[in-house]
Amino acid sequence: MTAALDRLVEVMDRLRSPGGCPWDGAQTHATLVPYLLEEAHELAEAVDADDRVGLREELGDVLLQVVFHARIAQEDPEAPFDLDDVADTLVAKLVSRHPHVFADAPVDGDLHAQWDRLKRIEKPERASALDGVPASLPALARAGKLAERARRAGLDLASVQDQGPERRSGRRAESADQDGELGRALLALVHAHPGADAEGALRRATRRWEAAVRSAEVRQPPREA
């Protein structure tokens, strides 16, 4: 495995270096973000479909994004780091957050709660249990993550209400009412199933519904308008 990873780093270095691929050489952390998100979604699809061949390929595509970002970071004139530094940081994090494995320490209560406590020690700048959840997450995924963070912090989700939509008039008010009703209904579903993968559940349900619609189209093609 080490030899294969070494070859991957060498290939990435060749692509990124002078005389390599012009497209690869022109990329930045920012320009690669859409590809990282796309590859993560394709990996999720392979998992949902139980596609072992696809899973192997998509894991490689996600790994490519990690190696690519690390190679770009290596070129930074002020704060460079490489793939070894990324791995070292990850190893240190995993070891420090699993004292019950690597330090023979007893589990201090619930494992999730222990993880959160150790994380707060590492990141004292975070004032809220909700800090650190990316705003760019899909809405259902973010709602579920925030709800799980709040629940693990000991907050009663049912006792916390949103502030309601801003005051509007006319058709905008009607639209805002519908938007608020749908949003609260979705949020209530997420809160009713703590710890569940709401994003994945909806993705899989939509996939099944899509397959059913496609099957119905084959049996009875839609009438022409």
C-alpha positions in Angstrom: 0.0 0.0 0.0 2.8 2.4 0.8 4.4 1.9 -2.6 1.1 2.6 -4.3 0.6 5.8 -2.4 4.2 6.8 -3.2 3.4 6.3 -6.9 0.3 8.4 -6.5 2.2 11.2 -4.9 4.9 11.0 -7.7 2.2 11.1 -10.4 0.6 14.1 -8.8 4.0 15.8 -8.6 4.6 15.2 -12.2 1.2 16.5 -13.3 1.7 19.7 -11.1 5.3 20.4 -12.0 6.6 22.4 -15.0 6.3 20.3 -18.1 3.3 18.5 -16.6 -0.4 19.1 -17.3 -1.3 22.7 -17.8 -4.8 22.2 -16.3 -3.5 20.5 -13.2 -0.8 23.2 -12.8 -3.4 26.0 -13.0 -5.6 24.7 -10.2 -6.0 26.2 -6.7 -7.6 25.1 -3.5 -10.7 27.2 -4.4 -11.0 25.9 -8.0 -10.9 22.3 -6.8 -13.7 22.6 -4.3 -16.5 21.8 -6.8 -14.7 18.6 -7.8 -14.2 17.6 -4.2 -18.0 18.0 -3.5 -18.9 16.1 -6.7 -16.6 13.2 -5.9 -18.0 13.0 -2.4 -21.5 12.7 -3.8 -20.5 10.1 -6.4 -18.9 8.1 -3.5 -22.2 8.3 -1.6 -24.1 7.1 -4.6 -21.7 4.1 -4.9 -22.3 3.2 -1.3 -26.1 3.6 -1.7 -26.1 1.3 -4.7 -23.8 -1.2 -3.0 -21.5 -0.9 -6.1 -18.2 -2.5 -5.0 -16.5 -1.6 -8.3 -17.8 1.9 -8.2 -16.9 2.2 -4.5 -13.2 1.4 -5.2 -13.1 3.9 -8.1 -14.9 6.7 -6.2 -12.7 6.2 -3.1 -9.7 6.7 -5.5 -11.2 9.9 -6.9 -11.7 11.3 -3.3 -8.2 10.3 -2.5 -7.0 12.2 -5.6 -8.6 15.3 -4.3 -6.7 15.0 -0.9 -3.4 14.4 -2.7 -4.1 17.3 -5.1 -4.8 19.7 -2.3 -1.8 18.6 -0.3 0.4 19.1 -3.4 -0.9 22.6 -3.9 -0.4 23.3 -0.1 3.2 22.2 -0.5 3.9 25.2 -2.8 2.6 27.8 -0.4 5.5 30.2 0.3 4.4 31.2 3.8 2.9 28.0 5.4 3.7 25.0 3.3 2.7 21.4 4.2 2.5 18.1 2.4 0.7 14.8 2.5 2.9 13.5 5.3 1.9 16.5 7.4 -1.8 15.9 6.7 -1.4 12.3 7.7 0.6 13.2 10.9 -2.1 15.7 11.9 -4.8 13.2 11.3 -3.0 10.5 13.3 -2.4 12.8 16.2 -6.1 13.7 16.2 -7.3 10.1 16.1 -5.0 9.1 18.9 -5.9 12.0 21.2 -9.6 11.5 20.7 -9.4 7.7 21.5 -7.7 7.6 24.9 -9.7 4.4 25.6 -7.8 2.7 22.8 -4.4 4.2 22.8 -3.9 5.3 26.4 -5.7 2.4 28.1 -8.0 4.9 29.7 -11.6 4.0 30.7 -14.4 5.4 28.6 -15.5 8.6 30.2 -19.3 8.3 29.8 -20.8 8.1 26.3 -18.2 7.8 23.5 -19.8 10.6 21.5 -19.8 12.9 24.6 -16.2 12.0 25.3 -15.3 12.9 21.7 -17.0 16.2 22.0 -15.3 17.0 25.3 -11.9 16.2 23.8 -12.7 18.2 20.7 -13.6 21.3 22.9 -10.2 21.0 24.6 -8.5 21.0 21.2 -10.6 23.9 19.9 -11.2 26.3 22.8 -12.1 29.1 20.4 -15.5 27.4 19.7 -18.0 29.0 22.1 -21.0 26.9 21.0 -21.7 23.2 20.6 -22.9 24.1 17.1 -19.7 25.7 16.0 -17.8 24.0 13.2 -20.8 22.6 11.3 -20.2 23.8 7.7 -22.8 26.3 6.4 -22.3 24.7 2.9 -23.7 21.3 3.9 -26.9 20.3 2.2 -29.8 21.7 4.3 -31.1 18.3 5.6 -27.6 17.1 6.4 -26.8 20.3 8.3 -30.1 20.2 10.2 -29.3 16.7 11.3 -25.8 17.5 12.3 -26.8 20.6 14.3 -29.6 18.6 16.0 -27.2 15.8 17.0 -24.7 18.4 18.3 -27.4 20.1 20.4 -28.7 16.8 21.7 -25.3 15.6 22.7 -24.7 18.9 24.5 -27.8 18.1 26.6 -30.2 20.6 25.1 -33.9 19.7 24.8 -34.7 20.1 21.1 -38.4 20.3 21.7 -38.0 23.4 23.9 -36.1 25.4 21.3 -38.2 27.2 18.7 -37.1 29.1 15.7 -37.7 32.8 15.5 -40.3 32.6 12.7 -40.1 34.2 9.3 -39.7 37.9 8.8 -42.9 40.0 8.4 -44.0 40.3 4.8 -47.2 41.3 3.0 -49.2 40.1 0.0 -48.0 37.2 -2.1 -44.6 37.4 -0.5 -46.3 36.8 2.9 -48.1 33.8 1.6 -44.9 32.4 0.1 -43.1 33.0 3.4 -45.9 31.2 5.3 -45.6 28.2 3.0 -41.8 28.3 3.3 -41.9 28.5 7.0 -44.5 25.6 7.3 -42.5 23.3 5.1 -39.2 24.2 6.9 -40.7 23.6 10.3 -42.2 20.3 9.2 -38.8 19.1 7.8 -37.0 20.2 10.9 -39.5 18.4 13.1 -38.9 15.2 11.2 -35.1 15.6 11.6 -35.5 16.2 15.3 -37.9 13.2 15.7 -35.2 10.9 14.4 -32.0 12.0 16.3 -28.8 10.6 14.9 -30.4 9.4 11.6 -28.9 10.3 8.3 -31.8 12.5 7.0 -29.9 13.5 3.8 -29.2 9.9 3.0 -32.7 8.7 3.8 -34.2 11.3 1.5 -31.6 10.5 -1.2 -32.4 6.8 -1.1 -36.2 7.3 -1.0 -35.9 9.6 -4.0 -33.8 7.0 -5.8 -36.5 4.4 -5.2 -39.3 6.8 -6.3 -37.3 7.8 -9.4 -37.0 4.1 -10.3 -40.7 3.6 -9.8 -41.5 6.6 -12.1 -39.1 5.3 -14.8 -40.7 1.9 -14.5 -44.2 3.4 -14.8 -43.1 5.3 -17.9 -42.0 2.1 -19.6 -45.4 0.5 -18.8 -47.4 3.5 -19.9 -45.6 6.2 -21.8 -46.8 9.7 -21.0 -49.4 11.2 -23.4 -48.2 13.9 -25.7 -49.4 17.4 -24.9 
